[in-house]
Amino acid sequence: MVFFAVIALVMIIWVFSLINPLKKIKNYIDDIKLGKESELNIDREDEIGVVSSALVSMKESLDQQEKIKEEMIHNMSHDLKTPIALIQTYSQSVKDDIYPYGDKDSSMDIIIENANRLEHKVKSFLYLNRLDYLQGENIELETFDMKQLIDKIVSQMDALNDLKLLTELDDVSFIGDEEHWRVAIENIIANASRYAKTEIKIILKDKYLEIYNDGESLEEESIPYLFDPYVKGVKGQFGLGLSIVAKIADMFGYDIMAKNQNIGVSFIFTKK
């Protein structure tokens, strides 16, 4: 009788040691679902402790993503206000036969320019959201001829002013969707063209793609944040281009990094 009583007592203590942390975990999950602030402190090294640590880590990741999303929406709203306000103001002025830039054609050119800016910003934002959606899907990855794609891009790049566009390309394939990779490479080249002094060079090897420009070096402290949304360089524009590039690379299993060279800067893709 004493033996069974001791066993029963041990079992009761063991069950309560499980019930209490499980109730804490359930309450923590409920708070997360309701968007409430909550803490989970379970100091255990068993499976329950592993689960609680994973939940806390997940919550921190969700909070970080939510913060980034809120900042993006705030920055997006702020960034759209200027061209919208300008288009509205100038359109009304032209309607009233008042030409802010001296004549009708010059004033209309400014309106068209800002309408194009607005279109580009909205398209970039929607494309970034589309990539977020695709990252949550099970995508069947295929390979394509990267050399052929770069040759196409280079042959169509006729708006680089006086810059030389050089290539050193091996005949290799990359994993992923060709059209998404086209967007990534064109974004890097467009970014490089704003900084380059005389040349842009593309180097392609097995599992390696480098796009170099001979412009000014990057500030070392800015490099870790370069691919975050709305991080702009001195001559940066919308602040989403490099973020789009990083998402495309990650979606297909590649890393991207920016690296200062002795002269100039390289953006380098490597297979994970």
Secondary structure, 3 states (H helix, E strand, C coil): CHHHHHHHHHHHHHHHHHHHHHHHHHHHHHHHHHCCCCCCCCCCCCHHHHHHHHHHHHHHHHHHHHHHHHHHHHHHHHHHHHHHHHHHHHHHHHHCCCCCCCCHHHHHHHHHHHHHHHHHHHHHHHHHHHHHHHHCCCCCCCEEEHHHHHHHHHHHCCCCCCCEEEEEECCCEEECCHHHHHHHHHHHHHHHHHHCCCEEEEEEECCEEEEEECCCCCCHHHHHHCCCCCCCCCCCCCCCHHHHHHHHHHHCCEEEEEEECCCCEEEEEEEC
